[in-house]
Amino acid sequence: MSTPELPNKPAPDACSLPQNLVPTSDLISLLYKELRSLAAARLASESPAHTLTPTALVHEVYLRLNSEGHGWASKAQFFAAAAEAMRRVLVDHARGKGAQKRGGGAERVPLEGLLETADFERLDWIAIDEALHALAKQDERMHRVVMLRFFAGLSVEELAVQLGLSERTVKREWSVARVWLGKRLAGRPSGSPS
């Protein structure tokens, strides 16, 4: 992922933000292509008839982040929030579809290997959301690794810097989290991820 430089000064319309923070609207314009690529990757597994497009997903993320009125000190902080917003949009969309179909027959797919292949199977975003909530209760750091790696697309190196961990620790946390989530999504008891 390329790292555009953040502006040194807030935009004129961001006068209520502290001087070192960049408003959401400025970051969206700087990082739009990266966010759209992430959105396209998340939606690649959906059927062609899916009603949420990558562009619409990025716009929904923007609306959610901008409505909160936050400023961002770094690209990593912004992508962490964008990852969470993207997950919430996808889950809300899946819940809406599921409510329309009364169950919808969505298939549970393990998270194992999803980042390593562009040939995803259809994802059950509600099951992934439930599993991520359970992981957050079990191990918050592992949850952050999954959120930033899967939804924000950060590399192991970027994660290590963002979380203040060694690359080896990030790789271990990612590996354990994928196995734990895979078991959870497959419906098997998964216990503690540690």
N, C-alpha and C positions, 0 to 999 in steps of 0.2 A: 504494500500500500504506500503510495507517495504521501509525503507529509507537507501540505501547503503551510506556509507561514501564517500565523494568526496576526491580525492587525495589532499594532501597538496601542492604538487608541480606540475607545469605543465609538460606535457610530453616534452621530448627533442625536438620534432619537432614543439613545440608550443612556441619557444623562442620569437616570436614577441608579444605574449600576456602578459599583466601585470601578476605579480606573483600570484595574488589571483584568477585568472580565470582558468577554466578547459576547454580544447578544446572539441569540439563536439565529436570527435572520442573517447575520453576517456569516456565521459558520455554515449554514445551509448553503449559501451561495458558493462558499469556498470548497465545500465537501460534497456537493450535490452528486457528482459523478460516482464517487465512492459509495455513497448511501444508495444510489440507484442500483449499482452493481450488487451490493449486498441484498437489496430487496429482490432483485431478479434471481439471485441464487436461492433465496428462501422460497420463492414462488415457482421455481423451475419444476418442482415435483407435482404441481397442481395440474388439474386437467385443463385443456384449452378453453373449456367453458367457464373456468373460474372467473368470478366477477371482479376480483381485486387484482389490479395490474401493479407492476413495480413502481410506476410513476404515482399511482394513487396511494400505494403504501408509504412512499417517501413523503407525500403531501400530508397524509394522516399523521405520520411521525412529527412532521414540522408543526402541524396544528397543535398537537399535544404538548410538544416541548415549548413552543412559543407562548401558549396560553398560561404556562407556569411562570413566565417572566424571569427565568434564570439567565445568568451570564455564565460563561464557561472559561475556566483558567487554562485549559489544555484540550488538545484534540482527543486525548484518551478519555478525559472526563466527559466530553461531549458524546463520544461514541458509546461509553457505558450507559449514559442516559438514553441515547438513541436506540441502543440494543434493547433496553427494557421497554421503551415505547413501542418498538417494532413488534416485540413479543406480545405486548398487550393488544395491539391492533389485530394481529393474526388470531389471537385467542378470541377476541370479541367477534371477529368476522366468522370464525368457526362456530362459536356459540350461536350466533344469529342464524347461520345455515343449518346447524343441528336442530335448533328450535323450529325452523321451517319444516324440516324433514322428520321431526320426531324421532331422533336417533340417527338418522342419516347413514348408518352402516359404515361409518369411517373405520378404516383399518388401523390397528395399532402397529407402529413400525419402530423398531429399536433405533436409538440414536447412534449406535455403534457404526462407525464408518461413514456417516453422512457427510462429513467434511471432505473425505478422501475421494468422493465420487460425485460427478455432476448428474449421474443417472439415479436420482433419488426415486424412491417409491412415494406414493401419496402419504403425507404426514397427517397425523391426528394431533392438531395443535392443542386441543383441550387436554389430551393425555400428556403431552409434553409439558404443558403449563402445570398440571397437577404434580407431575414428577419433579419439576423444577422447584415448586413450592416445598415439596417434601425434602428435597436435597438442601434447600436453604435452611430448613429447620434442623437438619442433621449436621450440615457443615457449610457455613456461610462462605468461607474462602473458596471451597470447591464450586459452590454456586456461582460466585463471581467469575471464576475461571471459565465455566461453561458459558455464561452470559456473554463475556467479552470475546471468547474464542468462536462460539457458534453464531451468535447474533451480530456482533460487531466485527467479526472477521479478523481480530487482532492475531498477529503471529505470536509464537512462543516468546520471541525476544521482546516484542512490544508488551506482552502480558507481564513478563518478568520485571520490566521497568515500571509499568503501571502499578503492580501490586507489591513491588519491593521484595521480590522473591528471586531465587536463582532459577535459571532456565531448567535445570534438572528437576527442581521442585514443581515448576509449572507443568512439565511433561508428565510427572508422576500424578499430580492432581488431576490433570486432563484425562489420563489413562484410567485412573480409578473411577472418576466421575462418569466416564463413558460406559464402563462396565456396570456400575451401579444403576445408571439410568436405563441401560439396555435391559437389565433384569427387571427393573421397575415397570418399564413399558411392556415387557413381555408378560407381566402379570404374576411374576414369581416374587416371593418375599425377598427383600433385599437388605434388611437390617441396616446397620450403620455403614456408611461408605468408607470410614477410616480403617 
